[in-house]
Amino acid sequence: MLGCWLLYGACRSRRVEASRPVLEFTRVPPAEVNRSDKLDIIQGRVTGARPGQQIVLYAKTGMWWIQPLFNSPFTTIQPTSSWVNSTHLGSEYAALLVEPGYRPKAMLNALPTEGGEVAAVATTEGATSGPTVTAPLLFSGYEWRVRAAPSSRGDTLNIYDPSNAWTDPAGALHLLITKKADQWTCSEVALTRPLGYGTYSFVVRDTSHFEPAVVFAMFTWDYAGGDQNNREMDIEISRWGDPASQNAQYEVQPFYVPANVTRFAAPDGVLTHSFRWEPGRVSFRTASGSLPDPQSKVINERTFTAGVPSVGAESVRMAFYVYGNTASPLQNDSEVVIEKFEYFP
């Protein structure tokens, strides 16, 4: 009889252990103790989560601080069981799997333990080596993070090579699409901190020669802003695979709402693309030359007042990638040169 009870207890213990959720990190940001204003990406997976549970993230800089913002404390678990968000940098990082209704504290001296409304806790030290620990690219007086992870942007799997982004002696930023080992590799840079409302300006050399499958996007993105379409607003240079299409557009998300997209023809030569972001309003503008140029001519402009996101943990980005859903696939390497980026509050 004793043997049966021991066997039952062992089996029950294994069932309880197997039912416990498991948290893991799949991308760990760099360790940083001196610059908590910088943002980076943190990713992971959770096994055994129940419906309604969410992730709460913390970064440690002396104390544990909730991420990415006090008013954006939750990270959604995707249908694939993965999760991703931005975080300010710290010496250590923590992820909590919490029950619906959990109210996390903005600052902690010590992390909560598992039990009650906290279903699982995982911690990790900040990375000191590996693909996430790279020197920032300096351009126009700002630090930019260079993308190394693949993405499905462009209706295809795009591979990003950090060596495809660089600055020349004059300070201009070069982004490349190049074929390596019979595969197209792309480029993207992201500002390492949010700037919020204000005017964002990009001086870009001639893009009129791009093949139909090339996409150059200047946009905002916030992993924590899922309820506001990731706070995405775009200036995009592309024909989206159609040689007969106009080659540029302004856009607020979601793009499938016709009123959220304005297409136009961007001519050859140097152009200045900009947007002025204010509460409930974003105004896009494209002009010839490099502003302020007395000979500059307005090419196109459009103001949106519906669906405009509020500020959060967004970063401005520039991506140069391949659109794959087309009968006119990319044939040659391509390059875009951004002479200057400026921001004015």
Rosetta blueprint (number, residue, H / E / L):
1 M L
2 L H
3 G H
4 C H
5 W H
6 L H
7 L H
8 Y H
9 G H
10 A H
11 C H
12 R H
13 S H
14 R H
15 R H
16 V H
17 E H
18 A H
19 S H
20 R L
21 P L
22 V E
23 L E
24 E E
25 F E
26 T E
27 R E
28 V L
29 P L
30 P E
31 A E
32 E L
33 V L
34 N L
35 R L
36 S L
37 D L
38 K L
39 L E
40 D E
41 I E
42 I E
43 Q E
44 G E
45 R E
46 V E
47 T E
48 G L
49 A L
50 R L
51 P L
52 G L
53 Q L
54 Q E
55 I E
56 V E
57 L E
58 Y E
59 A E
60 K E
61 T L
62 G L
63 M L
64 W E
65 W E
66 I E
67 Q E
68 P L
69 L E
70 F L
71 N L
72 S E
73 P L
74 F L
75 T E
76 T L
77 I L
78 Q L
79 P L
80 T L
81 S L
82 S E
83 W E
84 V E
85 N E
86 S E
87 T E
88 H E
89 L L
90 G E
91 S L
92 E E
93 Y E
94 A E
95 A E
96 L E
97 L E
98 V E
99 E L
100 P L
101 G L
102 Y L
103 R L
104 P L
105 K L
106 A L
107 M E
108 L E
109 N L
110 A L
111 L L
112 P L
113 T L
114 E L
115 G E
116 G L
117 E L
118 V E
119 A E
120 A E
121 V E
122 A E
123 T E
124 T E
125 E E
126 G L
127 A E
128 T L
129 S L
130 G L
131 P L
132 T L
133 V L
134 T L
135 A L
136 P L
137 L E
138 L E
139 F E
140 S L
141 G L
142 Y E
143 E E
144 W E
145 R E
146 V E
147 R L
148 A L
149 A L
150 P L
151 S E
152 S L
153 R L
154 G L
155 D L
156 T L
157 L L
158 N E
159 I E
160 Y E
161 D L
162 P H
163 S H
164 N H
165 A E
166 W E
167 T E
168 D L
169 P L
170 A L
171 G L
172 A L
173 L E
174 H E
175 L E
176 L E
177 I E
178 T E
179 K E
180 K E
181 A L
182 D L
183 Q E
184 W E
185 T E
186 C E
187 S E
188 E E
189 V E
190 A E
191 L E
192 T L
193 R L
194 P L
195 L L
196 G L
197 Y L
198 G E
199 T E
200 Y E
201 S E
202 F E
203 V E
204 V E
205 R L
206 D L
207 T L
208 S L
209 H L
210 F L
211 E L
212 P L
213 A L
214 V E
215 V E
216 F E
217 A E
218 M E
219 F E
220 T E
221 W E
222 D L
223 Y L
224 A L
225 G L
226 G H
227 D H
228 Q H
229 N H
230 N H
231 R H
232 E L
233 M E
234 D E
235 I E
236 E E
237 I E
238 S L
239 R L
240 W L
241 G L
242 D L
243 P L
244 A L
245 S L
246 Q L
247 N L
248 A E
249 Q E
250 Y E
251 E E
252 V E
253 Q L
254 P L
255 F L
256 Y L
257 V L
258 P H
259 A H
260 N H
261 V E
262 T E
263 R E
264 F E
265 A L
266 A L
267 P L
268 D L
269 G L
270 V L
271 L E
272 T E
273 H E
274 S E
275 F E
276 R E
277 W E
278 E E
279 P L
280 G L
281 R E
282 V E
283 S E
284 F E
285 R E
286 T E
287 A E
288 S E
289 G L
290 S L
291 L L
292 P L
293 D L
294 P L
295 Q L
296 S L
297 K L
298 V E
299 I E
300 N E
301 E E
302 R E
303 T E
304 F E
305 T L
306 A L
307 G L
308 V L
309 P L
310 S L
311 V L
312 G L
313 A L
314 E L
315 S E
316 V E
317 R E
318 M E
319 A E
320 F E
321 Y E
322 V E
323 Y L
324 G L
325 N L
326 T L
327 A L
328 S L
329 P L
330 L L
331 Q L
332 N L
333 D L
334 S E
335 E E
336 V E
337 V E
338 I E
339 E E
340 K E
341 F E
342 E E
343 Y E
344 F E
345 P L
